[in-house]
Amino acid sequence: TEEARRTFQRLAELEPTRPEPRFWLALAQEQDGDLAGALDAYRKLVADAPADADWRPAVEQRIAMLSERMKRRDRPERRGPTAEDIEAVESLAPEERAAMIQRMVDGLAQRLESDGKDLAGWQRLLRAYVVLGQKDKAVDALAKARTVFRGDESSLAALDETARQLGLES
């Protein structure tokens, strides 16, 4: 409510180092749709926090979640294959189809090498390698993804679950 917001703003003015009002004000920004402002406020809160603050992991998780949400929002919509695309693929000889699929998987791998913060992309790549019988590549991709998402516990947990489902070593 607006009254609560004013109260937290007043508290933040009176005690600028106190984390509670700063957190609630950041959350209010997020709820108002000011995602960039909220992300900035959360980051400042963590930057000012003692390393052993018990609330720090919760705020870091909000930062990761909000960053991913903003990335998804800003990413152009990916279109799936059209009926014509599917028909064209089905008309290919099995060897040509396999080569085309491999090129698509290789393209995804290259994209993730340059823009690796795409959790869903890494999960698709792992699945594709397993389906293609390229378990070694899947294991290598899993290691790279874990490096990319080091410190992002929710993304690492999602990767671990995908690896478990695919029968990859964790």
trRosetta pair geometry for C-beta under 8 A, 3 or more apart (Angstrom, degrees):
i j d omega theta_ij theta_ji phi_ij phi_ji
1 4 4.7 97 56 6 81 101
1 5 7.0 -141 97 -6 44 87
2 5 5.5 -52 -149 35 35 116
2 6 6.4 36 153 -19 66 102
3 6 5.9 -53 -150 35 31 109
3 7 6.5 33 151 -20 64 106
4 7 5.5 -54 -150 35 33 114
4 8 6.4 28 154 -15 67 105
4 24 7.5 -101 153 160 106 134
5 8 5.9 -57 -148 39 30 106
5 9 6.2 32 153 -21 65 107
5 25 7.1 99 -146 -112 75 75
5 28 5.5 120 -105 -143 105 164
6 9 5.6 -53 -145 36 32 113
6 10 6.3 33 155 -20 65 105
7 10 5.8 -55 -151 35 29 111
7 11 6.4 30 151 -18 64 106
8 11 5.5 -50 -145 38 35 114
8 12 6.2 37 154 -21 66 105
8 20 8.0 -124 -133 124 99 78
8 21 4.1 165 -163 -149 78 90
8 24 4.8 -124 -120 87 153 121
8 25 5.2 -174 128 -58 127 90
8 28 7.5 164 62 -14 149 140
9 12 5.7 -53 -147 36 30 112
9 13 6.5 31 152 -19 63 104
9 21 7.4 -177 -56 175 18 123
9 25 6.5 106 -77 -100 68 128
10 13 5.7 -54 -152 35 32 112
10 14 6.3 25 153 -15 66 108
11 14 5.8 -60 -145 41 31 107
11 15 6.2 -31 174 39 69 98
11 18 6.6 -81 156 79 99 139
11 20 7.5 -46 133 87 144 97
11 21 3.9 179 91 -68 116 150
12 15 7.2 -78 -127 68 21 61
12 16 6.2 54 174 -110 63 54
12 18 7.2 -135 -107 64 50 96
12 21 4.2 -145 -57 113 84 128
12 22 5.7 117 -115 -69 116 69
12 25 6.2 -11 -44 -21 151 148
13 16 7.0 8 -137 -70 19 84
15 18 3.9 41 121 -10 117 122
15 21 7.5 119 71 19 95 130
17 48 6.9 -148 -139 165 74 131
18 21 6.0 52 99 18 107 98
18 22 7.2 161 95 -7 60 99
19 22 5.6 -74 -154 46 41 112
19 23 5.8 42 156 -28 80 106
19 45 6.0 94 -141 -159 92 105
19 48 7.8 179 -89 93 92 110
19 49 6.7 49 -94 -96 136 98
19 53 7.3 106 -39 -164 164 147
19 55 6.5 158 120 75 149 143
20 23 5.8 -56 -149 31 28 110
20 24 6.5 17 160 -11 64 107
21 24 5.8 -58 -146 41 35 107
21 25 6.1 36 156 -20 68 108
22 25 5.8 -55 -145 38 29 111
22 26 6.4 32 154 -20 63 106
22 41 6.6 -168 178 178 86 101
22 44 7.7 -113 -177 95 133 102
22 45 5.1 162 124 -97 126 110
23 26 5.8 -58 -153 35 30 111
23 27 6.4 29 151 -19 65 106
23 42 7.9 60 -124 -108 65 73
23 45 6.2 99 -76 -138 71 160
23 55 7.5 -69 -76 157 153 140
23 59 6.7 -104 -114 -95 108 113
24 27 5.4 -49 -145 37 35 114
24 28 6.4 41 151 -23 64 101
25 28 5.5 -48 -149 32 34 115
25 29 6.7 39 150 -21 63 99
25 41 6.6 -127 101 -170 92 153
26 29 5.6 -50 -154 32 35 113
26 30 6.5 37 148 -20 65 103
26 38 5.0 106 -177 -150 75 71
26 41 3.6 -167 -101 105 102 127
26 42 5.1 130 -180 -58 152 72
26 45 6.6 -79 -30 -23 151 138
26 62 7.9 97 123 131 126 147
27 30 5.4 -51 -151 34 35 115
27 31 6.3 33 152 -17 67 105
27 38 7.1 83 -89 -141 18 119
27 62 8.0 -75 -89 -148 84 151
28 31 5.7 -55 -146 40 32 110
28 32 6.2 31 153 -19 65 108
29 32 5.7 -60 -148 39 30 110
29 34 4.3 -72 -175 74 87 113
29 35 8.0 160 134 -79 91 17
29 37 4.6 -118 -175 102 139 109
29 38 4.0 -180 95 -72 107 83
29 41 6.1 123 28 9 149 144
30 33 8.0 66 174 -52 29 13
30 34 7.2 -86 -73 67 25 65
30 35 6.3 57 -127 -107 67 57
30 38 3.7 93 -63 -124 79 166
30 62 7.9 -90 -69 -177 161 116
30 66 6.6 -91 -119 -110 123 128
34 37 3.9 -11 149 36 115 122
34 38 5.9 131 98 -24 77 88
35 38 5.7 -55 -144 38 31 111
35 39 6.1 33 157 -21 66 106
35 66 6.1 177 -162 -171 94 103
35 69 6.9 -135 -141 100 140 112
35 70 5.2 166 139 -84 139 106
35 73 7.6 132 24 31 169 157
36 39 5.7 -52 -146 35 29 112
36 40 6.4 31 154 -19 63 106
36 70 7.2 103 -72 -122 68 144
37 40 5.7 -55 -149 36 30 112
37 41 6.3 30 153 -18 65 107
38 41 5.7 -56 -148 37 32 111
38 42 6.3 32 154 -19 67 105
38 66 6.3 -132 104 -146 113 154
39 42 5.8 -52 -146 36 31 110
39 43 6.3 30 154 -19 64 107
39 63 6.5 98 -145 -135 77 72
39 66 5.1 -169 -87 121 94 132
39 67 6.6 107 -130 -72 131 71
39 70 6.9 -29 -50 -29 148 148
40 43 5.8 -56 -147 36 29 111
40 44 6.4 29 155 -18 64 105
41 44 5.8 -53 -147 36 31 110
41 45 6.4 36 151 -24 63 105
42 45 5.5 -54 -152 33 32 116
42 46 6.5 28 153 -15 66 104
42 59 5.6 179 -161 -175 93 95
42 62 5.5 -138 -132 99 148 115
42 63 4.9 -174 124 -77 131 88
42 66 6.9 136 20 30 156 150
43 46 5.9 -55 -149 38 33 107
43 47 6.2 36 152 -23 66 108
43 63 6.2 102 -73 -119 73 129
44 47 5.5 -52 -143 36 32 115
44 48 6.3 22 159 -11 65 109
45 48 6.2 -66 -151 42 25 103
45 49 6.4 37 149 -41 63 108
45 59 5.7 -118 102 -162 123 152
46 49 5.3 -49 -145 17 34 122
46 56 6.3 99 -129 -147 83 86
46 59 5.4 -174 -70 113 96 125
46 60 6.1 98 -111 -74 141 78
46 63 6.8 -34 -20 -40 147 146
49 53 4.4 -82 -179 11 110 150
49 55 7.7 -126 -137 77 140 88
49 56 5.0 157 134 -95 151 105
49 59 7.4 157 -37 51 157 148
50 53 4.8 126 61 -45 80 90
50 56 7.8 -115 77 -54 56 133
51 56 7.5 -6 -167 -53 27 175
52 56 7.8 170 136 6 9 139
53 56 4.2 109 75 -37 97 103
55 58 5.4 -56 -168 38 63 116
55 59 6.2 57 140 -19 85 104
56 59 5.9 -62 -150 39 34 107
56 60 6.2 33 155 -20 70 107
57 60 5.5 -54 -143 39 34 113
57 61 6.3 39 155 -23 66 103
57 153 7.9 18 -164 4 107 146
58 61 5.7 -52 -152 33 30 114
58 62 6.8 34 148 -20 62 101
59 62 5.5 -47 -152 31 38 114
59 63 6.6 43 148 -22 65 100
60 63 5.4 -48 -151 31 36 116
60 64 6.5 36 151 -17 65 102
61 64 5.7 -52 -148 36 34 110
61 65 6.2 31 154 -17 66 109
61 153 7.0 -45 -97 50 96 111
61 154 6.5 98 -144 -28 94 119
62 65 5.7 -58 -144 41 30 110
62 66 5.9 26 159 -16 67 112
63 66 6.0 -60 -142 41 24 106
63 67 6.1 28 157 -22 63 109
64 67 5.8 -54 -146 34 27 112
64 68 6.4 24 157 -15 63 107
64 152 5.0 148 -135 -135 138 95
64 153 7.8 169 29 36 170 68
64 154 6.2 157 113 32 137 115
64 155 7.1 -127 179 -16 129 105
65 68 5.9 -58 -151 38 28 109
65 69 6.3 30 151 -21 64 108
65 154 6.9 40 -73 35 87 162
66 69 5.4 -51 -144 36 34 115
66 70 6.3 34 156 -19 65 104
67 70 5.9 -56 -150 36 29 109
67 71 6.3 30 152 -21 63 107
68 71 5.5 -53 -147 35 32 114
68 72 6.4 32 155 -18 66 104
68 119 7.2 -2 -131 2 128 125
68 155 7.7 172 -78 -70 140 112
69 72 5.9 -54 -149 36 29 109
69 73 6.3 30 152 -20 63 109
70 73 5.5 -54 -146 37 32 114
70 74 6.1 20 159 -11 67 112
71 74 6.1 -64 -143 44 26 102
71 75 6.1 35 155 -35 64 107
71 117 6.7 -116 -127 117 164 116
71 118 7.9 -150 148 -93 135 67
72 75 5.7 -49 -142 23 29 115
75 78 7.8 -20 143 -32 110 92
79 82 7.9 7 148 -52 120 81
81 85 3.7 -130 -166 92 97 137
81 86 5.3 119 125 -53 127 80
81 89 7.6 -21 -162 -9 156 134
82 85 4.7 108 48 0 69 100
82 86 7.2 -134 96 -2 41 85
83 86 5.8 -54 -151 37 34 111
83 87 6.2 35 151 -20 66 107
84 87 5.6 -54 -145 38 32 112
84 88 6.2 35 155 -22 65 105
85 88 5.8 -56 -150 34 28 111
85 89 6.5 25 154 -17 64 106
86 89 5.8 -56 -150 36 31 110
86 90 6.3 30 154 -19 65 108
87 90 5.8 -57 -146 38 30 111
87 91 6.5 29 155 -21 64 107
88 91 5.9 -59 -152 33 30 110
88 92 7.3 42 149 -35 60 96
89 92 5.8 -43 -163 9 39 116
89 97 6.1 88 -176 -124 80 97
89 100 6.8 -150 -125 96 93 152
92 96 4.0 -127 -176 93 110 116
92 97 4.4 147 94 -61 122 81
92 100 6.6 -47 -160 -2 178 139
93 96 4.7 87 54 9 80 106
93 97 6.9 -148 89 -9 37 88
94 97 5.6 -55 -144 36 30 113
94 98 6.3 31 158 -20 65 105
95 98 5.8 -53 -148 36 30 111
95 99 6.4 30 153 -18 64 106
96 99 5.7 -55 -148 37 32 111
96 100 6.3 33 153 -20 65 106
97 100 5.7 -55 -148 36 30 111
97 101 6.4 30 154 -18 64 105
98 101 5.8 -54 -148 37 31 111
98 102 6.3 32 153 -20 64 106
99 102 5.7 -53 -148 36 31 112
99 103 6.5 35 152 -21 64 103
100 103 5.7 -51 -151 32 33 112
100 104 6.6 34 151 -19 64 103
101 104 5.6 -54 -152 34 34 113
101 105 6.4 31 151 -17 67 105
101 128 8.0 -170 170 -160 97 109
101 132 7.3 176 126 -91 120 116
102 105 5.7 -54 -147 38 33 110
102 106 6.1 35 153 -20 67 106
102 132 7.1 112 -93 -135 80 148
103 106 5.6 -53 -144 39 31 112
103 107 6.3 36 153 -23 64 105
104 107 5.6 -52 -150 33 30 114
104 108 6.6 32 151 -19 63 102
105 108 5.7 -51 -152 34 34 112
105 109 6.5 36 149 -20 65 104
105 125 7.0 119 -159 -133 82 71
105 128 4.6 -179 -115 146 114 140
105 129 7.1 138 -170 -67 135 64
105 132 6.7 -48 -48 -27 171 151
106 109 5.5 -52 -149 36 34 114
106 110 6.4 35 152 -20 66 104
107 110 5.7 -52 -147 35 32 111
107 111 6.4 33 154 -20 64 104
108 111 5.7 -54 -149 35 31 112
108 112 6.4 28 154 -16 65 107
108 121 6.3 -170 -169 -167 100 95
108 124 6.5 -104 -168 103 152 114
108 125 5.3 -170 124 -86 121 95
108 128 7.0 105 56 22 150 160
109 112 5.9 -58 -149 38 30 109
109 113 6.6 39 150 -28 63 101
109 125 5.9 117 -82 -137 72 130
109 137 8.0 -56 -100 179 146 118
109 141 6.9 -94 -120 -103 101 120
110 113 5.5 -47 -153 25 35 117
110 114 7.0 13 157 -3 64 104
111 114 6.3 -70 -157 45 32 97
111 115 5.9 -35 169 44 73 101
111 118 7.8 -10 126 29 105 148
111 121 7.0 -103 99 -167 114 146
112 115 6.8 -77 -119 72 27 60
112 116 5.2 66 178 -109 68 65
112 118 6.3 -113 -109 51 85 109
112 121 5.4 -180 -85 129 108 124
112 122 6.1 123 -140 -79 143 73
112 125 6.2 -55 -13 -40 157 153
112 141 7.8 48 97 -150 152 103
112 144 7.7 101 130 118 116 130
112 145 7.8 -32 174 -86 134 87
113 116 6.8 15 -127 -67 10 99
113 144 7.9 -42 -100 178 68 149
115 118 6.4 48 122 -19 92 114
116 122 7.5 50 -166 -65 76 114
116 144 7.4 -117 -135 150 135 101
116 145 7.4 -167 -173 -112 106 56
116 148 4.1 -126 140 -123 128 143
117 148 6.5 -159 -81 169 54 116
117 149 7.8 125 -125 -82 64 78
118 121 3.5 36 114 14 119 124
118 122 6.6 152 92 -17 69 80
119 122 5.8 -55 -153 34 33 109
119 123 6.4 30 152 -17 66 106
119 145 8.0 95 -127 -163 57 116
119 149 7.1 66 -95 -84 94 139
119 155 5.0 -128 -98 -137 128 103
119 158 6.0 40 -178 90 131 142
119 159 7.4 -115 -149 -59 92 89
120 123 5.6 -54 -148 38 34 113
120 124 6.3 38 152 -21 66 103
121 124 5.6 -52 -148 35 32 112
121 125 6.4 33 152 -21 64 105
122 125 5.6 -52 -148 35 33 113
122 126 6.5 36 153 -20 65 102
122 141 6.8 171 -155 160 81 102
122 145 4.0 107 -159 -112 144 132
122 148 7.5 -164 -73 55 145 141
122 159 6.7 -26 116 -105 131 106
123 126 5.8 -49 -149 33 33 112
123 127 6.5 31 153 -16 64 106
123 158 7.2 -63 -71 145 128 104
123 159 7.2 -136 -79 -105 84 61
123 162 4.8 -134 -130 -108 95 159
124 127 5.8 -58 -150 39 32 110
124 128 6.1 33 153 -22 67 108
125 128 5.6 -53 -144 35 30 112
125 129 6.4 30 158 -18 65 104
125 138 7.9 167 131 -118 75 66
125 141 5.2 -141 125 -175 120 152
126 129 6.1 -57 -151 35 28 109
126 130 6.5 24 154 -16 64 108
126 138 5.2 83 -148 -151 65 93
126 141 5.8 -163 -81 97 70 125
126 142 6.0 69 -106 -71 120 88
126 145 7.6 -49 -52 -10 115 153
126 159 8.0 140 -35 -149 155 78
126 162 5.7 99 78 140 150 123
126 163 6.9 -89 -166 -84 151 65
126 166 6.0 -147 148 -9 108 168
126 168 7.0 -79 -165 -22 117 153
127 130 5.8 -60 -151 38 31 109
127 131 6.2 30 154 -19 68 108
127 162 7.4 -86 -52 -170 90 112
127 166 6.6 -138 -97 -91 58 129
128 131 5.8 -56 -145 38 30 110
128 132 6.1 20 158 -10 65 111
129 132 5.8 -64 -145 45 28 105
129 134 4.4 -91 -162 79 81 100
129 135 7.0 132 141 -91 101 22
129 137 4.6 -145 -139 91 131 103
129 138 3.7 178 99 -67 131 86
129 141 6.3 173 -16 13 153 140
130 133 7.7 42 179 -71 31 22
130 134 7.6 -94 -64 56 21 62
130 135 6.5 53 -110 -95 65 68
130 138 5.2 59 -56 -86 76 156
130 166 4.7 -128 -68 -162 162 117
130 167 7.5 125 -138 48 133 93
130 168 7.4 -103 -81 -54 121 105
134 137 4.1 -2 146 29 113 119
134 138 6.3 134 102 -24 73 87
135 138 5.2 -53 -148 35 37 116
135 139 6.3 38 154 -21 69 101
135 168 7.3 178 -158 -104 88 86
136 139 5.8 -51 -149 34 32 110
136 140 6.5 31 152 -16 64 106
137 140 5.6 -53 -147 39 34 112
137 141 6.1 35 153 -20 67 106
138 141 5.7 -54 -145 38 29 111
138 142 6.3 35 153 -24 63 104
138 166 6.8 -133 178 140 145 144
138 168 5.8 -127 130 -96 115 131
139 142 5.6 -50 -149 32 31 115
139 143 6.7 33 151 -19 62 102
139 168 5.9 179 -89 -155 72 110
139 169 6.5 30 -123 38 113 99
140 143 5.8 -54 -154 33 33 112
140 144 6.6 31 150 -17 66 105
141 144 5.6 -53 -149 37 35 112
141 145 6.2 37 153 -21 67 105
142 145 5.7 -53 -145 36 30 112
142 146 6.4 33 154 -21 63 104
142 159 6.7 139 -149 176 82 111
142 163 5.5 78 -132 -95 140 121
142 168 5.7 161 -47 146 159 151
143 146 5.8 -53 -150 34 30 112
143 147 6.7 32 151 -20 62 103
144 147 5.6 -55 -155 33 34 112
144 148 6.4 35 149 -21 67 104
145 148 5.5 -52 -149 34 35 114
145 149 6.2 5 161 5 69 111
145 159 5.5 173 122 -124 126 140
146 149 6.3 -69 -139 53 28 92
146 150 6.7 62 153 -67 62 76
146 156 6.4 66 -132 -124 77 93
146 159 6.3 -175 -78 116 75 157
147 150 5.8 -15 -155 -30 33 112
149 152 4.4 -86 -172 54 83 116
149 155 4.0 -125 -154 107 139 128
149 156 5.4 180 117 -62 118 74
149 159 6.6 165 50 -20 150 139
150 156 7.7 65 -105 -74 31 124
152 155 4.1 18 118 29 118 116
152 156 6.1 146 86 -20 67 88
153 156 5.6 -57 -142 40 31 111
153 157 6.2 34 158 -22 66 105
154 157 5.7 -51 -148 34 31 112
154 158 6.6 32 152 -18 63 104
155 158 5.6 -53 -149 36 35 112
155 159 6.4 36 151 -19 66 103
156 159 5.6 -52 -148 37 34 112
156 160 6.3 37 152 -21 66 104
157 160 5.6 -51 -147 35 32 113
157 161 6.4 33 153 -20 64 104
158 161 5.7 -52 -149 34 32 112
158 162 6.5 33 152 -18 64 104
159 162 5.7 -54 -149 37 33 111
159 163 6.2 33 153 -19 67 106
160 163 5.6 -54 -146 38 31 112
160 164 6.3 35 153 -22 65 105
160 170 5.5 60 -142 -140 87 127
161 164 5.6 -51 -147 34 31 113
161 165 6.4 32 154 -18 64 105
162 165 5.7 -56 -149 37 31 111
162 166 6.2 16 156 -8 66 112
163 166 5.9 -67 -145 46 28 103
163 168 4.1 -86 -159 68 84 111
163 169 7.5 -51 172 75 122 27
163 170 5.2 132 108 -88 135 87
164 167 7.7 39 -180 -68 29 27
164 168 7.6 -77 -55 50 22 73
164 170 6.4 1 -68 -55 80 132
